[in-house]
Amino acid sequence: MAITINIYYTGKEGNALKFAKEMMSKGVVERIRSAEGNLKYEYFAPLEDKTTILLIDSWTDQAAIDRHHASSMMQEIKDLREKYDLTMKVERYMSDQDGVPESDQKFIRE
C-alpha cells in the first residue's frame, strides 16, 4: 500500500518557490526520485496562494520513508527549509489498494 505525503511549504517573498528551485538545482530532487521505494516527488504551485508550494511525495511503504528520513538528504532539506524560513503543513494518505471504484470511474476522462 503506497503512502503519499502532501507537504505545503509556505514562506514570504517567494521563498517557497526559491526553495523548490534550489532543491532541483542542487540535485536533491533527482536523488530522492532515484531512492529505493520512491514513487513520486513533484512540486506544484497553488494558483490562489503565491506564498506556498505543494510537494507530493509518494513511497511504496513506511520502510521506504524511514530509509529516506535516515538519509543524509534530510539534513540538506532541513538546511534549505531553514535558509528560506519555511513553515510546513503536512497531510498523509494511504492508497486504496482496489483503485478507483467503478461508481467513480464515470467521472474520469482518460
N, C-alpha and C positions, 0 to 999 in steps of 0.2 A: 504494500500500500504506500503510494507516494505521499510525501509531506511537502506542502507548499507554504512558504512564509512570505507574506507581503510586508515589506518594511517601507514606511513613509518617512523619508528623510526631509526635515524642514530646517531652513536657515535663512538668514537675512541676505539681501543684496545678491541673489542668485547663487548663494553658496552651495545649495544642494546640487544644482546643475554642475557647478565647478568641481564638486566632489566626484560626481559620477564620471565626468570627463577625465579627471586625473586618475581615477580607478582604471579607466580604459587605457589611457596613455601610458601608464606605468606597467601594464600587462597583468595587473591583479585579476581583472575580469577574465581574461583568457586562461589564467592558471586555475581559477575557480571552475570555469566551464569544463576544463580538462580533468578535474579531480574525479576520482572514482566515486560514482553514485550521484554526481550532479546531473540533473535533467534539464534545468533551465536557470539562467541567470541573466535577467534583462531589466533595463531601466525604462521607465515611462514617465512622461510629464503630464500631470492633470491639466486639462485645458483651463479650468477656472481657478487654479491656485499656482501662481508663478513662483512661490517660495518653496514648493515641495517637489520631490522626485520620488516615484514609486519604484521599488525594486521587487520583482517577482523572482523568488529563489526557490527552486524545487529540487528535492532529493529523493532517492529511492527509498530510504528508510532512516530511522533515528541514528543508526550506527554511522551512516554516511555523514550526517550532520555533526555527530560527535567528533569524527575524524577531522572534519573541516574546522570545527571550533578549537581543536587541539593543534592545528597547523600554525606555522609562523605567519601565514597571511592574515590571521586575525589581528595581530599586533599592527600590521600595516594598515588594515582597515580602521582600527581604533585610532591610530595616529592621524589618519586623514579626517576622520569624523571630528576629532578634537581641533585639527587645523582649521576646519571650516565651521566649527562651533554649531554642529547639527544636533537637533533633537530627533527622537525616533518614536514612531507609533508602530507596533508590531501586531500582525494578525497571523494566525496559524491554522492551516486547513489540512485535513486528511482526504485523500482522493476516494471517490466512490468506486470500489472495485468492479461494480457492474456497469459503469459508464453512464451515459445519458439515458434516462428512462425513455421508453418508446413513446409515452404520452407527451414528452417534451420535444421529441425529435421533429415534430411537425413545425416547430418554430425556428428550426435551424436551416439556413440556406447554405448549401455547400457549392 
